Amino acid sequence: MRTTIGAALIVTMAAAHASAQQIGVLPFSGQMSLEWLGLEPDNDGVVSARYRARGGTDGDGGEALLAGFDLGCTGTMRFEPGRLLADNAACALTDRFGQGMRLTLEAESGPWGWHTLRARVEDGSGPYARLRGRATLTRIMHGPPERPMLWAYVHGAVAWERR
């Protein structure tokens, strides 16, 4: 009987340890410059584009988990005049010690100047190895897509969990 209870307790503790622990929702904001690497317009006015983004997250580390990190992305987007049709980007967020996390961004159709991104933060290194997060972010584009380089501001909140 003791062996059965002990085994059940070990299994329960292992399952609780393996499950994700919610650790809170924290703000996320930053800025990025987007540089077009290739633009391919079609006959209907839709442009398929490859881009590189560089920037950083806001703050000095006190108010948000990823504050003060460098941001680097590569992505593809489709747009037409005044409207973002789709966007997918893979990004790296790194702190001053070279540790960080991977950020993936996806956007569906929305106005060019102000649209919504779904974000996943995962695959961390160092102290971020067991953290994961999900967010819905707003990206504000400063400038039309015809410019060779754009500037954007991203803000929202990330729901964090530890595994």
N, CA, C and O of each residue as an XYZ file, in Angstrom:
652
protein
N       0.824     -1.194      0.000
C       0.000      0.000      0.000
C       0.867      1.258      0.000
O       0.609      2.190     -0.761
N       1.905      1.285      0.859
C       2.800      2.435      0.898
C       3.472      2.659     -0.439
O       3.615      3.803     -0.869
N       3.886      1.600     -1.104
C       4.547      1.709     -2.398
C       3.606      2.326     -3.420
O       4.027      3.161     -4.220
N       2.336      1.927     -3.408
C       1.354      2.462     -4.346
C       1.127      3.949     -4.095
O       1.076      4.732     -5.044
N       0.990      4.347     -2.844
C       0.784      5.762     -2.516
C       2.027      6.568     -2.877
O       1.916      7.663     -3.428
N       3.193      6.043     -2.576
C       4.446      6.733     -2.915
C       4.598      6.913     -4.414
O       4.985      7.986     -4.878
N       4.295      5.862     -5.176
C       4.402      5.937     -6.634
C       3.412      6.956     -7.187
O       3.746      7.726     -8.087
N       2.186      6.960     -6.644
C       1.183      7.925     -7.100
C       1.628      9.347     -6.792
O       1.425     10.246     -7.608
N       2.227      9.564     -5.635
C       2.712     10.887     -5.264
C       3.838     11.340     -6.190
O       3.863     12.500     -6.599
N       4.755     10.464     -6.522
C       5.853     10.799     -7.435
C       5.314     11.150     -8.813
O       5.759     12.123     -9.421
N       4.353     10.365     -9.316
C       3.763     10.642    -10.629
C       3.056     11.989    -10.609
O       3.190     12.765    -11.556
N       2.309     12.283     -9.554
C       1.595     13.556     -9.450
C       2.565     14.725     -9.394
O       2.348     15.739    -10.057
N       3.632     14.599     -8.612
C       4.625     15.667     -8.515
C       5.345     15.870     -9.839
O       5.613     17.005    -10.231
N       5.658     14.790    -10.525
C       6.332     14.909    -11.818
C       5.430     15.594    -12.841
O       5.896     16.424    -13.621
N       4.148     15.254    -12.841
C       3.206     15.879    -13.772
C       3.057     17.368    -13.470
O       3.005     18.187    -14.387
N       2.990     17.716    -12.199
C       2.868     19.127    -11.831
C       4.126     19.886    -12.232
O       4.042     21.026    -12.690
N       5.283     19.269    -12.064
C       6.541     19.909    -12.434
C       6.658     20.082    -13.945
O       7.196     21.087    -14.410
N       6.157     19.110    -14.722
C       6.248     19.154    -16.188
C       5.261     20.142    -16.800
O       5.480     20.615    -17.915
N       4.179     20.464    -16.092
C       3.198     21.379    -16.664
C       3.692     22.814    -16.562
O       4.585     23.129    -15.776
N       3.097     23.669    -17.367
C       3.498     25.076    -17.400
C       2.928     25.807    -16.191
O       1.808     25.533    -15.761
N       3.693     26.722    -15.654
C       3.273     27.559    -14.545
C       3.093     28.977    -15.060
O       4.034     29.579    -15.579
N       1.883     29.512    -14.916
C       1.613     30.879    -15.343
C       2.354     31.834    -14.417
O       2.232     31.723    -13.197
N       3.116     32.766    -14.970
C       3.865     33.678    -14.113
C       3.453     35.140    -14.287
O       4.012     36.013    -13.624
N       2.497     35.422    -15.154
C       1.972     36.775    -15.234
C       1.992     37.379    -16.623
O       2.541     36.812    -17.568
N       1.380     38.541    -16.716
C       1.301     39.304    -17.958
C       2.115     40.575    -17.754
O       1.885     41.328    -16.808
N       3.066     40.803    -18.650
C       3.940     41.961    -18.532
C       3.932     42.762    -19.830
O       3.737     42.192    -20.904
N       4.142     44.075    -19.748
C       4.124     44.908    -20.956
C       5.274     44.571    -21.895
O       6.323     44.081    -21.475
N       5.056     44.840    -23.158
C       6.074     44.648    -24.189
C       5.929     45.801    -25.164
O       4.835     46.055    -25.666
N       7.020     46.499    -25.437
C       6.990     47.542    -26.448
C       8.388     47.711    -27.019
O       9.388     47.373    -26.386
N       8.427     48.237    -28.218
C       9.714     48.449    -28.856
C       9.541     49.132    -30.198
O       8.433     49.469    -30.613
N      10.652     49.322    -30.853
C      10.636     49.951    -32.166
C      11.531     49.168    -33.101
O      12.452     48.474    -32.670
N      11.251     49.288    -34.379
C      12.049     48.592    -35.381
C      12.086     49.398    -36.663
O      11.125     50.083    -37.014
N      13.196     49.306    -37.349
C      13.270     49.854    -38.696
C      13.191     48.668    -39.647
O      13.831     47.641    -39.421
N      12.415     48.808    -40.698
C      12.234     47.752    -41.692
C      12.916     48.161    -42.984
O      12.700     49.260    -43.496
N      13.725     47.282    -43.494
C      14.434     47.508    -44.756
C      13.972     46.442    -45.751
O      14.023     45.247    -45.461
N      13.533     46.877    -46.899
C      13.085     45.932    -47.928
C      14.289     45.237    -48.556
O      15.248     45.890    -48.968
N      14.232     43.917    -48.626
C      15.275     43.135    -49.285
C      14.861     42.736    -50.690
O      15.712     42.447    -51.531
N      13.570     42.717    -50.949
C      13.050     42.389    -52.273
C      11.565     42.662    -52.333
O      10.824     42.288    -51.424
N      11.121     43.315    -53.399
C       9.706     43.626    -53.619
C       9.280     43.042    -54.956
O       9.931     43.263    -55.978
N       8.192     42.300    -54.941
C       7.679     41.689    -56.171
C       6.207     42.028    -56.336
O       5.348     41.341    -55.782
N       5.901     43.092    -57.100
C       4.491     43.436    -57.324
C       3.866     42.504    -58.360
O       4.541     42.032    -59.275
N       2.557     42.246    -58.201
C       1.852     41.485    -59.232
C       0.968     42.439    -60.039
O       0.991     43.647    -59.801
N       0.213     41.928    -60.963
C      -0.619     42.761    -61.848
C      -1.824     43.365    -61.146
O      -2.430     44.300    -61.670
N      -2.194     42.850    -59.959
C      -3.358     43.359    -59.229
C      -2.997     44.387    -58.167
O      -3.860     44.795    -57.390
N      -1.746     44.812    -58.119
C      -1.323     45.802    -57.135
C      -0.889     45.219    -55.796
O      -0.588     45.968    -54.867
N      -0.851     43.893    -55.684
C      -0.392     43.247    -54.452
C       1.122     43.071    -54.537
O       1.650     42.628    -55.557
N       1.808     43.422    -53.459
C       3.262     43.314    -53.410
C       3.646     42.221    -52.416
O       3.169     42.209    -51.281
N       4.498     41.317    -52.843
C       5.116     40.350    -51.941
C       6.511     40.875    -51.641
O       7.260     41.221    -52.554
N       6.860     40.934    -50.357
C       8.117     41.562    -49.971
C       8.861     40.739    -48.932
O       8.262     40.129    -48.046
N      10.174     40.737    -49.065
C      11.056     40.195    -48.028
C      11.673     41.389    -47.318
O      11.994     42.396    -47.949
N      11.840     41.276    -45.995
C      12.396     42.407    -45.256
C      13.281     41.951    -44.107
O      13.252     40.803    -43.665
N      14.069     42.916    -43.650
C      14.887     42.739    -42.451
C      14.486     43.871    -41.507
O      14.299     45.010    -41.935
N      14.356     43.551    -40.233
C      14.022     44.564    -39.226
C      15.080     44.545    -38.135
O      15.554     43.482    -37.732
N      15.441     45.722    -37.665
C      16.386     45.883    -36.561
C      15.799     46.886    -35.591
O      15.139     47.842    -35.999
N      16.037     46.674    -34.314
C      15.537     47.612    -33.326
C      15.797     47.126    -31.926
O      16.799     46.464    -31.656
N      14.878     47.463    -31.031
C      15.037     47.069    -29.643
C      13.754     47.227    -28.875
O      12.786     47.826    -29.345
N      13.770     46.668    -27.669
C      12.619     46.784    -26.792
C      12.835     47.956    -25.842
O      13.970     48.310    -25.526
N      11.745     48.550    -25.395
C      11.806     49.732    -24.537
C      12.112     49.354    -23.096
O      11.887     48.219    -22.676
N      12.623     50.312    -22.351
C      12.813     50.159    -20.918
C      14.225     49.810    -20.528
O      15.075     49.504    -21.364
N      14.448     49.865    -19.238
C      15.774     49.594    -18.703
C      15.846     48.260    -17.974
O      16.844     47.976    -17.311
N      14.815     47.443    -18.084
C      14.827     46.133    -17.442
C      13.956     46.050    -16.211
O      13.762     44.956    -15.682
N      13.422     47.165    -15.730
C      12.653     47.141    -14.504
C      11.183     46.826    -14.673
O      10.592     46.193    -13.798
N      10.570     47.246    -15.770
C       9.121     47.115    -15.881
C       8.646     46.009    -16.812
O       7.447     45.732    -16.855
N       9.529     45.374    -17.552
C       9.121     44.314    -18.468
C      10.229     43.269    -18.543
O      11.408     43.586    -18.386
N       9.844     42.051    -18.778
C      10.799     40.949    -18.795
C      11.879     41.126    -19.857
O      13.044     40.828    -19.593
N      11.530     41.597    -21.033
C      12.483     41.710    -22.139
C      12.906     43.160    -22.402
O      13.304     43.486    -23.520
N      12.827     44.012    -21.416
C      13.164     45.425    -21.596
C      14.649     45.602    -21.899
O      15.504     44.977    -21.270
N      14.938     46.461    -22.869
C      16.316     46.767    -23.224
C      16.999     45.726    -24.097
O      18.222     45.754    -24.235
N      16.243     44.808    -24.690
C      16.807     43.774    -25.558
C      16.971     44.305    -26.976
O      16.228     45.189    -27.402
N      17.950     43.763    -27.709
C      18.089     44.033    -29.141
C      17.132     43.124    -29.898
O      16.873     41.995    -29.481
N      16.612     43.622    -31.012
C      15.653     42.891    -31.829
C      16.178     42.814    -33.255
O      16.576     43.826    -33.832
N      16.179     41.620    -33.819
C      16.544     41.424    -35.214
C      15.597     40.427    -35.845
O      15.395     39.340    -35.304
N      15.005     40.781    -36.993
C      14.004     39.927    -37.642
C      14.280     39.794    -39.133
O      14.896     40.666    -39.746
N      13.821     38.707    -39.695
C      13.670     38.578    -41.140
C      12.243     38.096    -41.368
O      11.723     37.281    -40.606
N      11.622     38.603    -42.419
C      10.236     38.237    -42.636
C       9.792     38.437    -44.063
O      10.530     38.939    -44.910
N       8.565     38.030    -44.302
C       7.910     38.234    -45.595
C       6.534     38.829    -45.330
O       5.859     38.468    -44.365
N       6.143     39.722    -46.178
C       4.812     40.297    -46.046
C       4.206     40.508    -47.421
O       4.896     40.604    -48.435
N       2.887     40.573    -47.406
C       2.129     40.895    -48.614
C       1.264     42.098    -48.274
O       0.639     42.152    -47.214
N       1.236     43.069    -49.195
C       0.432     44.260    -48.960
C      -0.051     44.822    -50.287
O       0.463     44.493    -51.356
N      -1.056     45.679    -50.178
C      -1.562     46.446    -51.305
C      -1.714     47.877    -50.804
O      -1.573     48.106    -49.603
N      -1.989     48.827    -51.647
C      -2.080     50.207    -51.165
C      -3.026     50.338    -49.960
O      -4.213     50.022    -50.050
N      -2.475     50.810    -48.831
C      -3.252     51.061    -47.630
C      -3.593     49.860    -46.775
O      -4.263     50.005    -45.753
N      -3.142     48.659    -47.173
C      -3.574     47.461    -46.448
C      -2.479     46.407    -46.377
O      -1.881     46.049    -47.392
N      -2.222     45.913    -45.169
C      -1.354     44.755    -44.968
C      -2.207     43.518    -45.160
O      -3.272     43.402    -44.553
N      -1.760     42.598    -45.988
C      -2.517     41.370    -46.234
C      -2.021     40.214    -45.375
O      -2.825     39.407    -44.908
N      -0.709     40.120    -45.160
C      -0.132     39.054    -44.339
C       1.303     39.420    -43.993
O       1.963     40.160    -44.723
N       1.775     38.894    -42.878
C       3.161     39.115    -42.460
C       3.586     37.956    -41.576
O       2.843     37.551    -40.682
N       4.763     37.425    -41.815
C       5.361     36.370    -40.996
C       6.825     36.717    -40.803
O       7.546     36.959    -41.771
N       7.265     36.740    -39.544
C       8.661     37.086    -39.266
C       9.212     36.200    -38.158
O       8.500     35.806    -37.234
N      10.488     35.902    -38.275
C      11.235     35.202    -37.231
C      12.250     36.193    -36.690
O      12.996     36.812    -37.450
N      12.273     36.341    -35.357
C      13.100     37.362    -34.737
C      13.935     36.768    -33.600
O      13.601     35.729    -33.031
N      15.012     37.451    -33.296
C      15.825     37.132    -32.130
C      15.800     38.336    -31.198
O      16.002     39.470    -31.632
N      15.554     38.086    -29.923
C      15.626     39.098    -28.879
C      16.813     38.735    -27.996
O      16.831     37.646    -27.423
N      17.803     39.612    -27.869
C      18.990     39.279    -27.083
C      19.323     40.404    -26.107
O      19.180     41.589    -26.410
N      19.770     39.988    -24.931
C      20.183     40.968    -23.927
C      21.650     41.331    -24.134
O      22.279     40.848    -25.076
N      22.188     42.160    -23.280
C      23.565     42.630    -23.459
C      24.608     41.542    -23.265
O      25.780     41.739    -23.584
N      24.183     40.380    -22.737
C      25.093     39.254    -22.540
C      24.977     38.213    -23.653
O      25.646     37.180    -23.604
N      24.140     38.472    -24.648
C      23.950     37.539    -25.748
C      22.931     36.451    -25.469
O      22.744     35.557    -26.295
N      22.269     36.508    -24.324
C      21.210     35.551    -23.998
C      19.887     36.110    -24.495
O      19.751     37.325    -24.641
N      18.918     35.257    -24.756
C      17.638     35.777    -25.202
C      16.657     34.717    -25.597
O      16.717     33.576    -25.138
N      15.741     35.118    -26.466
C      14.640     34.259    -26.877
C      14.330     34.491    -28.352
O      14.746     35.484    -28.949
N      13.589     33.551    -28.916
C      13.113     33.668    -30.289
C      11.694     34.220    -30.247
O      10.874     33.802    -29.430
N      11.419     35.163    -31.140
C      10.095     35.776    -31.257
C       9.587     35.522    -32.665
O      10.280     35.817    -33.638
N       8.386     34.979    -32.780
C       7.765     34.828    -34.097
C       6.536     35.725    -34.144
O       5.773     35.819    -33.183
N       6.366     36.379    -35.281
C       5.261     37.311    -35.479
C       4.433     36.874    -36.675
O       4.974     36.445    -37.694
N       3.122     36.987    -36.545
C       2.195     36.725    -37.649
C       1.134     37.811    -37.653
O       0.614     38.189    -36.603
N       0.822     38.303    -38.828
C      -0.249     39.291    -38.959
C      -1.196     38.842    -40.057
O      -0.789     38.259    -41.062
N      -2.447     39.124    -39.838
C      -3.446     38.913    -40.875
C      -3.810     40.268    -41.463
O      -3.255     41.298    -41.081
N      -4.718     40.248    -42.364
C      -5.125     41.454    -43.067
C      -5.594     42.541    -42.106
O      -6.332     42.285    -41.155
N      -5.143     43.762    -42.386
C      -5.540     44.914    -41.585
C      -5.029     46.184    -42.232
O      -4.291     46.121    -43.215
N      -5.408     47.335    -41.700
C      -4.921     48.595    -42.253
C      -3.396     48.658    -42.192
O      -2.795     48.163    -41.238
N      -2.766     49.261    -43.197
C      -1.308     49.341    -43.237
C      -0.745     50.046    -42.004
O       0.193     49.543    -41.386
N      -1.290     51.178    -41.643
C      -0.692     52.014    -40.604
C      -0.828     51.500    -39.183
O      -0.063     51.903    -38.307
N      -1.793     50.611    -38.936
C      -2.088     50.192    -37.555
C      -2.697     48.811    -37.635
O      -3.871     48.686    -37.985
N      -1.945     47.769    -37.325
C      -2.471     46.410    -37.447
C      -2.034     45.535    -36.277
O      -1.187     45.923    -35.473
N      -2.626     44.354    -36.199
C      -2.422     43.434    -35.079
C      -1.475     42.311    -35.462
O      -1.557     41.749    -36.554
N      -0.573     41.997    -34.537
C       0.360     40.881    -34.692
C       0.102     39.858    -33.592
O      -0.117     40.223    -32.437
N       0.127     38.597    -33.947
C       0.151     37.533    -32.947
C       1.618     37.160    -32.747
O       2.359     36.986    -33.714
N       2.024     37.039    -31.502
C       3.435     36.795    -31.218
C       3.601     35.596    -30.290
O       2.785     35.355    -29.400
N       4.676     34.855    -30.522
C       5.108     33.777    -29.627
C       6.559     34.051    -29.262
O       7.375     34.367    -30.127
N       6.876     33.930    -27.983
C       8.236     34.092    -27.498
C       8.623     32.755    -26.876
O       7.946     32.270    -25.969
N       9.716     32.158    -27.364
C      10.100     30.816    -26.902
C      11.558     30.541    -27.236
O      12.274     31.426    -27.706
N      11.990     29.318    -26.993
C      13.348     28.859    -27.316
C      14.415     29.768    -26.729
O      15.317     30.222    -27.433
N      14.303     30.028    -25.440
C      15.253     30.902    -24.777
C      16.563     30.222    -24.440
O      16.682     28.996    -24.455
N      17.541     31.056    -24.136
C      18.842     30.556    -23.701
C      19.172     31.186    -22.346
O      18.593     32.205    -21.969
N      20.095     30.577    -21.630
C      20.496     31.094    -20.331
C      19.323     31.170    -19.377
O      18.574     30.201    -19.251
N      19.141     32.305    -18.695
C      18.058     32.407    -17.702
C      16.655     32.388    -18.317
O      15.666     32.310    -17.588
N      16.557     32.458    -19.638
C      15.260     32.483    -20.328
C      14.876     31.108    -20.892
O      13.860     30.987    -21.577
N      15.665     30.088    -20.615
C      15.487     28.771    -21.233
C      14.134     28.140    -20.933
O      13.598     27.428    -21.783
N      13.573     28.372    -19.777
C      12.308     27.710    -19.416
C      11.087     28.603    -19.606
O       9.982     28.216    -19.226
N      11.261     29.779    -20.183
C      10.157     30.720    -20.344
C       9.556     30.644    -21.737
O      10.244     30.381    -22.724
N       8.239     30.884    -21.786
C       7.509     30.980    -23.049
C       6.435     32.041    -22.859
O       5.948     32.262    -21.750
N       6.077     32.689    -23.956
C       5.035     33.692    -23.865
C       4.230     33.813    -25.140
O       4.686     33.444    -26.222
N       3.029     34.333    -24.994
C       2.135     34.593    -26.129
C       1.569     35.993    -25.967
O       1.336     36.465    -24.855
N       1.352     36.644    -27.103
C       0.862     38.019    -27.047
C       0.087     38.380    -28.303
O       0.263     37.782    -29.365
N      -0.759     39.359    -28.151
C      -1.349     40.068    -29.276
C      -0.797     41.480    -29.177
O      -0.997     42.170    -28.177
N      -0.106     41.898    -30.220
C       0.572     43.192    -30.220
C      -0.019     44.089    -31.297
O      -0.594     43.604    -32.271
N       0.120     45.368    -31.123
C      -0.253     46.343    -32.141
C       1.030     46.893    -32.740
O       1.948     47.274    -32.014
N       1.092     46.934    -34.067
C       2.238     47.548    -34.749
C       1.745     48.774    -35.494
O       0.789     48.713    -36.267
N       2.413     49.880    -35.248
C       2.096     51.144    -35.910
C       3.218     51.428    -36.896
O       4.371     51.602    -36.499
N       2.882     51.475    -38.182
C       3.866     51.728    -39.230
C       3.949     53.229    -39.483
O       2.934     53.887    -39.713
N       5.150     53.756    -39.440
C       5.362     55.178    -39.707
C       5.927     55.323    -41.115
O       7.131     55.193    -41.338
N       5.046     55.589    -42.041
C       5.429     55.754    -43.434
C       4.747     54.738    -44.325
O       4.361     53.660    -43.873
N       4.601     55.087    -45.597
C       3.974     54.180    -46.564
C       4.963     53.096    -47.013
O       6.174     53.278    -46.887
N       4.468     51.990    -47.526
C       5.354     50.895    -47.928
C       6.246     51.219    -49.124
O       7.151     50.447    -49.441
N       6.006     52.347    -49.793
C       6.841     52.706    -50.942
C       8.236     53.167    -50.526
O       9.143     53.207    -51.358
N       8.419     53.510    -49.271
C       9.737     53.964    -48.805
C      10.703     52.780    -48.736
O      10.283     51.666    -48.422
N      11.984     53.001    -49.023
C      12.954     51.902    -48.954
C      13.206     51.425    -47.527
O      13.596     50.277    -47.316
N      12.982     52.312    -46.538
C      13.138     51.926    -45.135
C      12.011     52.571    -44.342
O      11.693     53.743    -44.545
N      11.414     51.812    -43.446
C      10.299     52.281    -42.631
C      10.667     52.187    -41.166
O      11.656     51.552    -40.799
N       9.863     52.824    -40.332
C      10.021     52.725    -38.903
C       8.680     52.285    -38.337
O       7.635     52.741    -38.801
N       8.695     51.403    -37.341
C       7.458     50.912    -36.739
C       7.604     50.859    -35.221
O       8.703     50.696    -34.690
N       6.481     50.999    -34.544
C       6.422     50.878    -33.097
C       5.505     49.708    -32.779
O       4.442     49.569    -33.385
N       5.906     48.866    -31.831
C       5.129     47.686    -31.444
C       4.840     47.785    -29.950
O       5.725     48.114    -29.161
N       3.586     47.495    -29.564
C       3.287     47.482    -28.134
C       2.163     46.499    -27.828
O       1.363     46.155    -28.698
N       2.119     46.064    -26.604
C       1.119     45.123    -26.126
C       1.574     44.534    -24.802
O       2.297     45.179    -24.043
N       1.149     43.310    -24.527
C       1.532     42.626    -23.293
C       1.722     41.144    -23.600
O       1.018     40.574    -24.434
N       2.687     40.527    -22.909
C       2.987     39.111    -23.095
C       2.518     38.346    -21.867
O       2.830     38.721    -20.737
N       1.764     37.267    -22.092
C       1.380     36.342    -21.020
C       2.471     35.291    -20.917
O       2.676     34.517    -21.852
N       3.176     35.256    -19.788
C       4.347     34.413    -19.613
C       4.015     33.142    -18.829
O       3.153     33.133    -17.951
N       4.718     32.089    -19.171
C       4.655     30.845    -18.400
C       6.049     30.242    -18.314
O       6.899     30.459    -19.178
N       6.256     29.488    -17.259
C       7.540     28.794    -17.069
C       7.271     27.303    -17.161
O       6.298     26.797    -16.600
N       8.137     26.612    -17.869
C       8.004     25.154    -18.018
C       9.067     24.462    -17.233
O       9.128     23.232    -17.227
